[in-house]
Amino acid sequence: MSHHFDSPTAIADGRINLCDLYVFPAAPGTTTLILTVNPDAGRSSATTFRPDALYEFVVAGDGGTREDIAFRVTFTEPDDTGNQQIRVLRADGTAARHGTAGTPLGEGRTGEVFPLGTSGLAWAGLAADPFTADGAALAGFLQGLAAEQYDPGAFTASPGNIFAGRDVTAIALHIPDADLGGTRIAVWARISLFGHAPQLQVSRIGQAMLRPLFFSPPDAESEILNAGAPASDSDAHGERIRRIASTAARLAGLPDPDAHAEQVQAAFLPDVVTYQPGKPAAFQPGGGNGRALDDNAFDIAVAVLTGSELGDASVPRPATPDFPYLSAPQPAELPALADLFGLREHRSEGA
């Protein structure tokens, strides 16, 4: 959560666990795209990227669900110091929908900012996790819903953040707005594996909090969602979203649970982030504009599900002044989240 440990595949290898996606304006005329992987990096996950994985930012230039542009990022094997070479490509049109090819934009090394095309920038490396969430409160609340109980008291008055002191690895691209293909676009990120077998998509993210609210605990449908495409989201997963949202509305005493459920589905599906380049970022499922690093996605998304403000996550840290705008890693003596969540047992069972 946001999409940390969101499927059995993600639990098995944090390098292909898409945690969060951010889309926001940076310097005038530019947009920054950030994805994070490796939840609780250095404890529960690796601190490097998978060399046989293709990490992509996908853009629909008309704000829909058709892949018009794909910014593709690949990594070499880590060297003796853990650093990796990075390559960034761009694919357009039908080539953006599948495959690994594209026009080269730039190359560099992890931990270093390097140029991308004529006026872009890129960076990848270890950073403090920008996401905040009260994971224990949400788990208790969702368990209550499953038992036909509505317990807003699960969210205490004291803000919580299970990710405080924890890191992720991130990929950040600084892109001229003119290169994004439209004035109102849709963005999502995806990861596929390639090289040793036919290319296979294993992870995807658009909306923050979709999976922890509606696909928790992770199950077979989580894998189907991650392997799918936004165009099929409503047909494939709409009933599940409506069922959970209708239960929350009914137990909360909202006047029309079915109408509320339809609104929630429309807010979260398809699983993309809509964005108008040049306008301030403000996360809101079903509206808003992109997602800034300091948007409190946890509280906002919980409010969309329940129809009232219940969430109590700590306020996210603001962006730093310079690209890639992420805070430095934050070493701390903490237990691994994989142990707190009992995930190492799942890894053993799946081995």
N, C-alpha and C positions, 0 to 999 in steps of 0.2 A: 504494500500500500504506500503510495498511490497504486502502482502495479508491482510492488516488490513481492517476490515469491508467488507469482500469480497463476502458475500452472505447474504440473508435474515436471515438464521439460525445464522450466525456469528454475525450479527447486534443484534440479540435477546439475545445472551449470549456470551460475549467475552472469557469465559473460554474454549470454543470449537472453537474459531477463530484462526486457525494456521496463524501466521503472517509471520514468516521467518524460514528458515532452513539453517544451517551452517555445513559444513563438512571440516575439515582441520587437517593436521598433528600437533601433539603436541610434547611431548617428543619423542626421537627416538624410533621407533617401535610401536607408539601408534597413535590413531586418536581420535579427539573430535567431537562428534555429539551434536548439540544444536538446539532445537526448541523453538520458542517463541509463546505465546498466550496472551490474555488479552490486546489488544491495548489500550494505554493511561490508563494503570492500575491505579486504585485509583480515576479516574475521570469518564471515560466513561465505564470502565470495572472493574471487581472484582480484588482483589489481591491474590486470592486463586485459586486452581484447583478444577475441578468438581469431586466429589466423585464417580459418576456413569459413569465416562468417562475412556476409555482406551486410553492412549497416546502411540504411537508406532513409533519407527524408523525401517524402513523396508529396507532390503538389498537384492539385486539380485547379487549373487556371480559371475555371468558371465557378468555383465554390462548390462543385458537386463531388462525385466519387470516381471520376475517370482519371487515371494516372496520366498526366501530361508531362511532368518533369520528375526525374529522380536524381537526387544528389547521392552518389554512391561512395562509401568509404570502406576501404579495406586496410588490413594491417599485416605486417610480416610476423614471423616468430619473434618472441622477445629475445634480446641479447642477454649477455651475462649480467647486465645491470637492470634488466627488466624493461628497458626501453624498446620501442617498436617503430619501424618505419610506417608512415601513413601515406595513402594515395587517395585522392578525391577525384571522382569522375562525374560527368553530367550526361544523362540520357534524356532524350526528348521523344514525344509522340509514342508510337507503338513500342519503341525500344524501352520506354520507361516502365512498361507493364510487367516485364519479366526479363531475366538475363542479367549478365554482369558487365556488359560492355558499356562504353560511353566515351565522351570527349574528355581527356585529361584536363583538370583545372589546377592541380597543385600537388606537391609532395613535401613531406616534412617528417618530424620525429615527435613522439609523444612528449608532452610537457613543454613544447615550444610552439609559439604562434608562427604561422608561415603564410605567405601570400596565396590567394586563391584567385586565379584569373588576373584581370587587370586592376580590380579594385575591391576584391574580397579578402577575407581572412579565414583561417581554420586553426583549430586547436583540439587536442584530445589528451586526456590524462586523468589523474586522480584529483578529486575535489570533495569538499564538504557536501553532504547531501542537502540540497536546498529545500526538500519537501519536509513538512511538519504534519504530524497526525497523532491523535490519541488512539492508538491501536487497541488498547485494552477496552476503552469505552465503546468503540465501534463494535468490537467482537461481542461484548455483552449485550449491546442493543440488538444486533442482528440475531443472536441466539434467542433473545426474547421474542422477536418477531416470528421466528420459526416455531416457537412454542405458543403462539397466539397471545403474546403479551407485549404491550407497548410501554416501555420504561424509559422516558426521557431522563430520568434520574441517573441513567448509566453515564451520561455526560455531566461530569461534576463542574462546579464553578471554577475550579483550579485548572488552568490550561495545562495540557500535557503534550509531550512530543516524544514518541518512542524512538525517533531517529536522531535525537540530540547526541552530539559527539560521534556520529557515524558518517562514513564516507561512501562515495560512489565513484565510478569512472564515467566520464562524460565526453561527448563529442559536440563541438560547437562550430557552427559556420556563420560567417558574417557575409550576407548576400545583398547586392544592390537590388532595390525594389524592382527595378526595370527587368531584372532577370527572373522574376517570379511568375511571369506569364499572365497576370491579371490584376484587376483592382479590388476584387473580392475573391479570395482563394480559400481552398481547404487544404489542410496539411495533416499528414500522419507519418509515423515512422514504422519501419518494419525491419526484421532481421531474417535472412535466409542463410542456409548452409549450402556450400557448393564445393566442387573440386573432386570429391571422391565418389559421388553418386549424382543422380539428377538433382538440380537445385530444389531445395525444400524450404518454404517459409515456416519459421518456428515461433515468431513473436511479432506482435503489432501493438501500437498504441496511438490513440488520438485523444479521447476524453480522459482527463484525470478522474480517478475514483470509479470508473465504470466497473472494473473487475472486483475491487474490494466490497462494493455495495451489492453487486448482483451475482458474482461468481465466487463467492466465499462460503466454504473452503473450495480450493481449486478442484475441478473435476474434468471429466472427458469433454464437456461442452466448452470449458476454458481453452482446451487445445484446439477445438474446432474454430472458436472465435479468433485465436491467435494465428491460425493458418489461413483464415479467410480474408475477404476484401470488404471495404466499406459498402460497396454496392449491394451486397447480400445481407447486411447486418439486420435490417428491420424484419425481413422475412425469416431469417434463421434464428434470431434471438429476441424478437419483440415480445413474444408471449411470456418469456421468462421475466423480462423487465416489468411488463404490465402486472404479472402475478404478484411479484414482490411489492411493487408500488401500491397496488390495490390493497394488499394486506396492511401495509403501513397506514394508508389513508383510512381504511375501515376501523382499525384499532385506535387511531388517533381521533376518530369522530369527525372526519372531514365530511362535508355534505354530499359529495358525489365521488366516491372512490374510483369508479370506472373512468370518469373524465380526468381525474387526477392521474390515473395510471397511463392514459393516453398522452397526457402532457409530459410525463416523465420519460416515456419511451421516445417521444419526439425530441426531448432535450438531450438524451444520451446516445441516440442512434440516428444516423450512422456514426461510427466511431472515428470522427475527424474533429479537428479544431478549425473553425472558420476564422478568417483574418482579413482585415483591410489594411494593406501596407500604408504606413505613415500615420495611422491613428493610434492613440494610446492603447496599450494592452489592458484588458480587463476580463478575467476568466468568468464565464457563466455558461453552464451547459444549456444548449438551445439558444444561445445569444452571445452577448459579450463580443470580445475581439481578441483572439489569440490567448496567450497566457504569459504573464510576467513572472519573474522569479519570486516576487514577494506577494503574489496572489495567494490568499488562504483557500486553496482549492478544497481542502478537507471540509471546512465549515460550510462553504458555498454548496458543495455537492450534497452533503447531508441534508441541507435545507431544501434542496430541490426534491429529494426523495420523500422527505417527511412533510413538506409544506409549512415548516416552521423552523426557526433558528435554534438548533440544539447543539451543534458541534462546539468543541472547546479546545481546538488545537492551538498551540503556541503560534504567535505571529511569525511567519517566515522571515528569514534574514533578507535584507535588501540586496540588490545587485551591487557588486563592487564597481568602481568608476571605469575600469578599462576592460576591454575584451580579454577573456571570454566571460567576464562579469560574475564568475563563480568564486566563492570563498575557498581559501586554501584548505587542504586536508586538516582534520582536527583529531590528532591522536589522543585517545582517552582510554583509561582502564575500564572496560565494559565487557560484560558477557556477550558472546556472539548471539545475534538475533536468531540464527538457525537453531541454537540450543533452546532459547526461550520459547520458540514456536514449535519445538519438537520436530524440526525439519530434517535433521540428520538421520532420524529413524526412517523417514520416507525415502531418503537417498539410499539407505541400506536395503530397504525393501525392493527398490527399483533396480538395484545393482545386479 
